[in-house]
Amino acid sequence: MRPADSTSDEYGENLAGASILVIDDEPGMRNFLTKILAPRCKRVEQAASAAAASAILDQAHFDLIILDNLMPGKTGLEWVQEQRRVGLFADTILVTAYADLETAILALRAGVADFVLKPFRANQILNSIARALDRKYLRRENYLLKHELSAEGATGRGRLLGKSAAISQARDMLHRLAPLPTPVLFTGASGTGKEIAARTLHSLSDRAEKPFVAVNCAAIAPDRIAHELFGQIDDQNRRRDGLFLHADGGTLFLDEVAQMPDQVQAALLRVLEDQRVRPVGAERDIPLNLRFLFATNADLQQAVADGRFRADLYHRINVVEIQMPPLKDRVEDIVELAALFMEQFASSLGMAALELNEDTLLKFSRYDWPGNVRELRNLIERSVILGEFPEEFAGKGGITGVAAVESLDLVTQRHIMHVLDACDGNRAEAARRLGVSRKTVDRKCSSWEV
């Protein structure tokens, strides 16, 4: 089979990455379709009968099926209807010499994507395939866009900002893991940027151009989460692709994974081990090509001990753990974050930016931020809307927006001195609490002549 090349350009980029199954009892037609498709798509296989096609589908998944309607034993439509019941999720193009109204109605009910009448030319079937694939990926993009807009984490886009030792360590780990398929577990308190870190990892990987699908397991009703994730076939044999299939080829990020019901945990474990998913109501598994990322703010080890989370699943997802630091442990990043949020909200809301003066920044640095970066972001947004900071953060005189970064050294100095005071001047202990080396503390103190 020859690889896809530039001949696929005129029929769209989706054809180049497609896998297609040709089903026809006539060898001449199978060979003709294979000859025109092989140079243009990723994979093409052929079957001489409905039984042979069923056996192939038990082992592999295809984006599109080209099917002759008149074959020995059963018609193409009968085969499609039968396969829908057991779990056929590929789009289908029906090739037929007869297209009466009854056949058209049955085909629509069976979910056939298009008709091609015999005899046909190569460009006719290629155009039909291109249209079917374009519709397939347009449906996927629309679904993912709606999911993104409705998801609780839709505001989770952004950059992993900061130069503190804690966040730099996390960023370095992301770069190391980016080229690998290894599952990653992001842990840390709510608001520490677990989804942003996951998106950063995806953007650094070779899957960056493929979908990134974020799912908040706690936001989906327990009786619906299996249908949402795995997809389903209903009583009328209508298929509904799940988020696993929509994310295929890209990255799936499962947030609040500790909230996943036990039966879904068991199904997820099978998916991770086999890289195959079985939609609810289906009898056939569908192979997947997914990078799995997970996040939780819960203590999963304790959840395992309490019997609320499967031990085998915990060990499967916890191959590499990245602990996202709370904002109070990266206080030197507060100025950069606050300045960025101030600029963003002033611009998006069309309102004046507030002054981030030294008094306000010092109060920011002394606050514990139990809601972490999310709390800081919300505070800045609320303050821009109201035109002032809350009284406990208000200061006098100062600088505005991005220029506040110039006070980073001042905030860093005050924070380090505050930690040193808490440690009775013990620089080694202060360095341990700050997450930096003893040499860093010594160098800072020397520059401040302390």
Secondary structure in CASP SS format (residue, H / E / C, confidence):
PFRMAT SS
TARGET T0000
AUTHOR 0000-0000-0000
METHOD secondary structure of the structure
MODEL  1
M C 1.00
R C 1.00
P C 1.00
A C 1.00
D C 1.00
S H 1.00
T H 1.00
S H 1.00
D H 1.00
E H 1.00
Y H 1.00
G C 1.00
E H 1.00
N H 1.00
L H 1.00
A H 1.00
G C 1.00
A C 1.00
S E 1.00
I E 1.00
L E 1.00
V E 1.00
I E 1.00
D C 1.00
D C 1.00
E C 1.00
P H 1.00
G H 1.00
M H 1.00
R H 1.00
N H 1.00
F H 1.00
L H 1.00
T H 1.00
K H 1.00
I H 1.00
L H 1.00
A C 1.00
P C 1.00
R C 1.00
C C 1.00
K C 1.00
R E 1.00
V E 1.00
E E 1.00
Q E 1.00
A E 1.00
A C 1.00
S C 1.00
A H 1.00
A H 1.00
A H 1.00
A H 1.00
S H 1.00
A H 1.00
I H 1.00
L H 1.00
D C 1.00
Q C 1.00
A C 1.00
H C 1.00
F C 1.00
D C 1.00
L E 1.00
I E 1.00
I E 1.00
L E 1.00
D E 1.00
N C 1.00
L C 1.00
M C 1.00
P C 1.00
G C 1.00
K C 1.00
T C 1.00
G H 1.00
L H 1.00
E H 1.00
W H 1.00
V H 1.00
Q H 1.00
E H 1.00
Q H 1.00
R H 1.00
R H 1.00
V H 1.00
G C 1.00
L C 1.00
F C 1.00
A C 1.00
D E 1.00
T E 1.00
I E 1.00
L E 1.00
V E 1.00
T E 1.00
A C 1.00
Y C 1.00
A C 1.00
D C 1.00
L H 1.00
E H 1.00
T H 1.00
A H 1.00
I H 1.00
L H 1.00
A H 1.00
L H 1.00
R H 1.00
A H 1.00
G C 1.00
V E 1.00
A E 1.00
D E 1.00
F E 1.00
V E 1.00
L E 1.00
K C 1.00
P C 1.00
F C 1.00
R C 1.00
A H 1.00
N H 1.00
Q H 1.00
I H 1.00
L H 1.00
N H 1.00
S H 1.00
I H 1.00
A H 1.00
R H 1.00
A H 1.00
L H 1.00
D H 1.00
R H 1.00
K H 1.00
Y H 1.00
L H 1.00
R H 1.00
R H 1.00
E H 1.00
N H 1.00
Y H 1.00
L H 1.00
L H 1.00
K H 1.00
H H 1.00
E H 1.00
L H 1.00
S H 1.00
A C 1.00
E H 1.00
G H 1.00
A H 1.00
T H 1.00
G C 1.00
R C 1.00
G C 1.00
R C 1.00
L C 1.00
L C 1.00
G C 1.00
K C 1.00
S C 1.00
A H 1.00
A H 1.00
I H 1.00
S H 1.00
Q H 1.00
A H 1.00
R H 1.00
D H 1.00
M H 1.00
L H 1.00
H H 1.00
R H 1.00
L H 1.00
A C 1.00
P C 1.00
L C 1.00
P C 1.00
T C 1.00
P C 1.00
V E 1.00
L E 1.00
F E 1.00
T E 1.00
G C 1.00
A C 1.00
S C 1.00
G C 1.00
T C 1.00
G C 1.00
K H 1.00
E H 1.00
I H 1.00
A H 1.00
A H 1.00
R H 1.00
T H 1.00
L H 1.00
H H 1.00
S H 1.00
L H 1.00
S C 1.00
D C 1.00
R C 1.00
A C 1.00
E C 1.00
K C 1.00
P C 1.00
F E 1.00
V E 1.00
A E 1.00
V E 1.00
N E 1.00
C H 1.00
A H 1.00
A H 1.00
I C 1.00
A C 1.00
P C 1.00
D C 1.00
R C 1.00
I H 1.00
A H 1.00
H H 1.00
E H 1.00
L H 1.00
F H 1.00
G C 1.00
Q E 1.00
I E 1.00
D C 1.00
D C 1.00
Q C 1.00
N C 1.00
R C 1.00
R E 1.00
R E 1.00
D C 1.00
G C 1.00
L H 1.00
F H 1.00
L H 1.00
H H 1.00
A C 1.00
D C 1.00
G C 1.00
G C 1.00
T E 1.00
L E 1.00
F E 1.00
L E 1.00
D E 1.00
E C 1.00
V H 1.00
A H 1.00
Q H 1.00
M C 1.00
P C 1.00
D H 1.00
Q H 1.00
V H 1.00
Q H 1.00
A H 1.00
A H 1.00
L H 1.00
L H 1.00
R H 1.00
V H 1.00
L H 1.00
E H 1.00
D H 1.00
Q C 1.00
R E 1.00
V E 1.00
R C 1.00
P C 1.00
V E 1.00
G C 1.00
A C 1.00
E C 1.00
R C 1.00
D C 1.00
I E 1.00
P E 1.00
L C 1.00
N C 1.00
L C 1.00
R E 1.00
F E 1.00
L E 1.00
F E 1.00
A E 1.00
T E 1.00
N C 1.00
A C 1.00
D C 1.00
L H 1.00
Q H 1.00
Q H 1.00
A H 1.00
V H 1.00
A H 1.00
D C 1.00
G C 1.00
R C 1.00
F C 1.00
R C 1.00
A H 1.00
D H 1.00
L H 1.00
Y H 1.00
H H 1.00
R H 1.00
I H 1.00
N C 1.00
V C 1.00
V E 1.00
E E 1.00
I E 1.00
Q E 1.00
M C 1.00
P C 1.00
P C 1.00
L H 1.00
K H 1.00
D H 1.00
R C 1.00
V H 1.00
E H 1.00
D H 1.00
I H 1.00
V H 1.00
E H 1.00
L H 1.00
A H 1.00
A H 1.00
L H 1.00
F H 1.00
M H 1.00
E H 1.00
Q H 1.00
F H 1.00
A H 1.00
S H 1.00
S H 1.00
L H 1.00
G C 1.00
M C 1.00
A C 1.00
A C 1.00
L C 1.00
E E 1.00
L C 1.00
N C 1.00
E H 1.00
D H 1.00
T H 1.00
L H 1.00
L H 1.00
K H 1.00
F H 1.00
S H 1.00
R H 1.00
Y C 1.00
D C 1.00
W C 1.00
P C 1.00
G C 1.00
N H 1.00
V H 1.00
R H 1.00
E H 1.00
L H 1.00
R H 1.00
N H 1.00
L H 1.00
I H 1.00
E H 1.00
R H 1.00
S H 1.00
V H 1.00
I H 1.00
L H 1.00
G C 1.00
E C 1.00
F C 1.00
P C 1.00
E H 1.00
E H 1.00
F H 1.00
A C 1.00
G C 1.00
K C 1.00
G C 1.00
G C 1.00
I C 1.00
T E 1.00
G H 1.00
V H 1.00
A H 1.00
A H 1.00
V H 1.00
E H 1.00
S H 1.00
L H 1.00
D H 1.00
L H 1.00
V H 1.00
T H 1.00
Q H 1.00
R H 1.00
H H 1.00
I H 1.00
M H 1.00
H H 1.00
V H 1.00
L H 1.00
D H 1.00
A H 1.00
C C 1.00
D C 1.00
G C 1.00
N C 1.00
R H 1.00
A H 1.00
E H 1.00
A H 1.00
A H 1.00
R H 1.00
R H 1.00
L H 1.00
G C 1.00
V C 1.00
S C 1.00
R H 1.00
K H 1.00
T H 1.00
V H 1.00
D H 1.00
R H 1.00
K H 1.00
C H 1.00
S H 1.00
S H 1.00
W C 1.00
E C 1.00
V C 1.00
END
